[in-house]
Every structure is written in C-alpha cells, then in structure tokens.
Amino acid sequence: MPLPENDAGVGYSFGLEVDGIQIKHITEISGLKMEQDVVELKQNDTKGNYVIKKIPGRWKAGELTVTRPLNADNSFKDWIKNSQLGKMADVRKGGAVILYDYENQPVARYNFTNAWPKSLEMSTLKAGDTSVLTEKLVMTYEKLEAE
C-alpha cells in the first residue's frame, strides 16, 4: 500500500523479519543499500569518435547492521556461533526490512537473500553509565531487492 500523495514515510516505523520470524525490539537498522556495478563500454562511433558508454552490471552484495537492546533472546549469539562453526546450511537466511506508515500498514519491503552474521558487537561497558546496553549484529547478504 503506497503512502497518500504528498505524504512521506517516517524513520521510526520499521520491522525486521528473518526466515518469516519477526525480530522484536530492534532500535536501529543501517546499511539498507541496493547497488550494482557499472560497466564501461569503450568504443569508437561510426565517425571514429571515442565514446564511453556506462551500462549496468551485476548487483553487489551488501551488509545490514541491526541494533537492539541486550535482552534474554540469544538468537543473535546462537546465529553467529553456528556461523563460526561453519554450519552454513543452517546459517544462511532470507528476510526483509519492512517500512510502515502512520497507521502501521506496510508501505515498502526490502527482501534480502542468503544473509549470515558477520559480527556481533556489544555496546561499551562504562562504570557509572546509565545507558541501555545494546548488541549490534552485522549481517552480510547476497542480494537486496525492493518489493
């Protein structure tokens, strides 16, 4: 469902789905990027002039960074542990980042293919600090497509 004319989406209304399971408590997603190579075709035209034509090449793989508060859910830790053990048949997952409108209806969906965890980072531990502890998962994917 598209947004009404002259209306815009907001950055706080999003969700993450991995293998059909909604991941809860996500506070930030970054790196949502679709990119492809540029191929330069260098040639001479019929008048002998040197011409460079740029044409689209293969899509590029990318990375998403997902941040959430530290909680009892060990799914990120288990996922990266399986990756480190080389269980790639179990580790590669498909999913989507979903954007919602003001009425919580999906307006855009970005599907990623064959994602697996590259790193898991805990927030800085600092004496006297009162901020929420977070975990930041970086996952690499092979392809990102807008639906």
N, C-alpha and C positions, 0 to 999 in steps of 0.2 A: 504494500500500500504506500504510494508516494505521499509526501508531505503536501499540504494545501499550497496553492500558489502564493508566493511572497512570504512563505514561512520557511524557517530553517531548523535544522536539527540542533540538538544541544549535546555537548560533550560528556555530560554526566550520565546519560541514559544508554547503557550498553550491557551486553552479556557475552559470556564465553561458553561455548559448547564443545566438548571433546568426546568423540565417539557416541554422540547422542545424549551425553550426560551434561546437564547444566552445572558449571563450576560456580560455586557461591562465593560471596564476599570479595569479589575482585574489586580493587580500588583503582587500578590503572592498567591500561594496555597501550604499548607503544610499538612502533615499527611496522604498522599496518601499511604495507607498500607493495604495489604491483609494478614490476619493472621488467623491461626486456632489453636485449642487446640491440645495438644499432649497427647495421652492416653498411659499409661504404662501398658503393659500386663506382669504380673509377673507369671512365671510358672517354672516347672521343665521339663527338656527334658527327652528323653527315657532312658538316663543314670543316671538320678537323679540329674543332674547339675541345679543349679538355673540360670534362664535366664530372662533377662528383654528385652522385645521387645517393641519398640515405634511404635505406629501406629497413623495415622492422625485422629483427632477428628472433632468436629463441628467448623465451621468458627466462627470468633469473629466479633462482631460489632466494629465500629471504629468511628473516628472523623476527619473531614476535617476543616482546618482553611483557610478562604478566606479573603484576604485583598484587599481593593480598596480605591481610593481617595474619600473623602467626596464630594458628589455632590447632585444634586436636586432629584435623584432617591431615593424614600423612600421604595423600595421593601424589603430591609433587615429589616428595622424598622417595617413595616407592618407585615412581616412574623413572627418575634419574638413576636409581640404584639398578634397576633392570637394564637400563641403557649401558651403564658401566660394566655390567656382567655380560654384555653382548647379546642379550635376548631381543634382537631387533625385530623378529616376527611379532612379538608381543608389544614392542615399544612404539613402532610407527603407528600413528593415529591420524584420523581425519577429524575435522571440526570446523567451527565457524565463529567469527566475531559478528554479533548481531547488534544493530543500532535501532533504538526505539524512539518514537515520537512522544509528545506530551501525554498522550493517552495510553502509553505503554504498548503501543502496537508496533510490530517490526516494520521498519521502512527501508532497511538495507541489510544485506547479509554478505559477508566475505568468507568464502569457504577456502580452507587450507587443506593440502593433501600431504600425506606421509610426514607428519610432524613428529619430532622426537626431541627430548630435552637436551640442551647443550650445557647448561649450567644452572645451578641453584645457589642464590646468594642470600644470606641473612642480613638484616639491617645492622647498622653499627650498634654495638653494646657500649654504653657510656654511663658511668656512675652518676647518679643524680638526675639522669634524663627521665622525663615523663612521657616521651612519645611512644606510640604504639609500635611494637616490633613487627616487622614485615618480612616476607620471603619473596624473592624476585626470581622467577623462572624465565630463562631464555630458551625458547624452543626454535629450532630451525625447521623450515618446511620446504617442500619441493616446488609447490605451486600455490598461488593465491588467485582466486577468481571472484569477481563480483557477481552476485546473482540478481 
